C-alpha cells in the first residue's frame, strides 16, 4: 500500500471514530512530535534490580498520560509502522466499569502467553476500568521524568490495548527501603497502598534471595524502579477498583537466556522463579521471557487459585498486548470477568488454596505467644491464634496456629519456628469459600475511617469499621470508642454493626 493511500485510510478511520464519539479529536500540534515515535523494543516492562538491555525513548521531563490518538501501531523499531484501521467493531463497545463491579465475581487471568506489569494494566483498561484510576494513583507518588502511553496493537486479528511507561534519563537510584517508604507515606487509598506494598515486598524479597542481600538494600535500576512503581501501583489501583476475586491459569515459562546488565541469565530469570514460589508453572518451547518479575509479583500476590479455566459465566473480556510480536502465539494477556457458582467452587474436591500451620508449645509465656501471633500476621498470615491444651505428663501448653495463603506458607512456617520454641510445624492443605470483601474509606465528623465491607450472595452486606482508626480518633477527640464506630457505620449506610 502506497504512503498516500495508507495515510488516506488512516485519516478516514480516525474521522469515523471522531464522528461516532469513540475517539475525541486531539490537538496533535500541542504535543511534541517525539511523543509518537517508535516504541520500546522489548516485549514486557522489566523491573529487576538489574536491567535488561532496552531503552525508553522520546520521553518528557514530567509525568502525564497521553492517549494513542494516532492511527498506527508501534512494533519493533526495525519494522515500518503499519496503518491501524479501526472500525466500530474494533472500538470498545461496553460502557466503562463502575467501581466495585467485580465484587462477588471472578476475574480470570488467562495468561496463555505469560504476563507483565504493563500487560496487566492494559488488559484491565481494555476490560473497561477507567484510565483515570491509574492516573490518580500514580499522581499521588510525586514522581516525575516519565509519561504513560496508551494505544492499541493487532495480535492475530485481535485489537488489544497496549500500555507503556516511557521514562527519561537521569532518574535517581532507588532501593527497596526508599520505595517502600514512598508508598507508605503516599496519599494512596489505604487498600491500594497496602496491596502495592505487598506486591513490591514480594518482588524485593525475590531479588534479595537471588543476590543474597538484605531486603532493604535491594536496588532497582533507575528506569526499572519507575516502571515497577507505575505498573504495581497502577495494577493495584485497578484490581482494587474492580473488586473481583482473582483466579489465574498456571504460568508458561519460556526457555533459553535473557540478557541483563550483568550478562546472560537463564530464562525464566531467577527473580521470576523466586516470585513464583508455590505457583504452578509449565514449560513452553519459546526463546522469550514470557513472565517478567513485576508480572509474577503482581499475580502471585493477588491470585487465589490457579486452574486451566474456572467455572464461570463471562460478562466482560479484556486483552492486554505485549510490545513484541511472537510467531508461535499471540502476545496477549486475556482477563475475563464473570459470575461464579460459589457452591460449586466450594465443593469438597476443590484444590487447596491455603495451608493451616500448627505447632504444639509447652514452654512459652503468654507475652511471647502474643508476640509470635503478631509476627505471624505481619509475615502474611490471614489469621493466627493460640488454643490452650494439656500436653504429655499433664503439662499445660498451647497449639499455635496460622492460616496462610499457599504461596506464603514457607515464610510463615519459618516465622513460627523462629518466634516460638517448637521443634516442628505441621501443614494441612485446605480450601475455603470466601465472602467477597473490599475496603472503603468513609468521612465522619471525627475524621476518616477505613471500613471492611463483605458482600456476595450470602445475605446483607457486613460493614466493619477498622478498630485502630476508630480508637485513634476516639483518643484525639476525647469521645467514647462506640461513638466513632456508630458515626462510621451511619456514614457507610448502616445503623448497626453486623458480625
Buried (B, 14 or more C-beta within 10 A) or exposed (E): EEEEEBBEBBEEBBEBBBEEEBBEEBEEEEBEEEBBEBBBBBBBBBBBBBBBEBEBBBBBEEBEBBEBBBBBBBBBEEEEBEBBBBEEEBBBEEEEBEBBBBBBBBBBBBBBBBBBBBBBBBBBBBBBBBBEBBBBBBBBBEBBBBBBBBBBBBBEEEBBBBBBBBBBEEBEEBBBBBBBEBBEEBEBBBBBBBBBBBBBBBBBBBBBBBBEBEBEBBBBBBBBBBBBBBBBBBBBBBBBBBBBBBBBBBBBBBBEBBBBEEEEBEBBBBBBBBBBBBBEBEEBEBEBBBBBBBBBBBBBBBBBBBBEEBEBEEBBBBBBBBBBBBEEBBBBBBBBBBBBEBEEBEEEEBEEBBBBBBBBBBEBEEEBBEBBBEBBBEBBBBEBBBEEEEEEEEEEBBBBBBBBBBBBBBBBBEBBBEBBEBEEBBBEEBBEEBBBBBBBBBEBEBBEBBBBBBBBEEEEBBBBBBEEBBEBBBEEEEEEEEBBBBBBBBBBEBEEBEE
